[in-house]
Amino acid sequence: MRPFLVSILACAALSTCALVSSPGSVRAATGVARCAMPDGTFAYTNVACSRLGGRHVALPADVQNRIRRERVHEARLTGAPPPVDDGLLVAASLDPGRPKGQGCATTPRQLAVDLRASMAQGDVNRIAESFDWAGMSHATAMRMMARIQRLGGMALVDAEFFGSPAAGGTLQVVLQDAGGHRVTDFDVRRHGGCWFVRHTWSA
């Protein structure tokens, strides 16, 4: 199968493109890769961005969610198995995370594992350990705690990191609640050798 490639102008058609992903596609929650090209444009494909001379960057969460809904709908219509996530947490399905209070997340994967473990326990205080509180105002901290409390009622299914291992980037996670699965973008950064979620994220 030839890799498909669409421009940023065809973003609205991504849900259709997602249905023809190939076995060689990069790991992503939808099977569609968003590539930053050398000329400053973005392209969408079902193969590794490096094959096109580009760099893999995160699909916006709202686009991911639309694609996921289309894939689930297509699976129901055709009787095919539902889509399966295959990101950072697949090889860590039984990893319980670090013991509480011991060390910090030293990789994006460990940060995802820690978040999954603390969310599974519904432990708001432990979820908060994964967040970056440095220099935060009281008002911002209160707003963030309210959002963290909502995370305590969800499950983290899978995650994928986009960015620089030396600095930071986006931890794109698949969350599950009573309404089903949805994708959320966490802004993450590395500080003092540890990885943290910053106070802004999109759902």
Phi, psi and omega in degrees: 000133178285140178295140176269155182212125179232152182277172178301333181290343181260019183303325182296339182265010185297327182298325176288317181300325185298337185282353182242029180295150185256166179300340182268012183288153178290162178289124179202157183296341183240348186085000178251129179257138174258125185245129171273118185268157183303334181273007177092358179266171177244145176229154179240134187209171176251015177235171179300135181301329181299333178292340180256002182082017181247186181236134182288124176230165186289138166289142176304145184302321182294326177292316177304315182295321178295318180296316180300317180298319179295321181292319177296316179298317179297319179297320179294320181292323185265347184079011179285160176299147178295156180299145182245136177282147183215046183262217187299331190265358181298314181282356183241029187298334180253005181286118183279357184087176182285150171301145183303131176081002182253107175072202181212172178283118183261358176218159175302323179298316180296324177299317178296319179297316179299316179298317181298316182296315182290325177290324178296327179277348184066026184267097184298320181296321180287324174302318182298334179298336182274000183257153181269109183259358186299130175069016184274139177286162180299317182297318179294320179297320180294319178295320181292321179298324179296321179288322179297322178299324177292327177297331181298342179262010182241170174241139176267113186274316183200170182205156175215137182258138175231124178147201182260125178300340182271345187231290183173190181167221182239128171259105183267118187244153174256117181255151177232131172223195183298336181273000181109201182269147171208157183259138179228140177261119174260128173280119184237156178215159178256127181217125179060032180083000182242151179257135181225153171275133179277175190280357178246136172205156181248143182246000000 
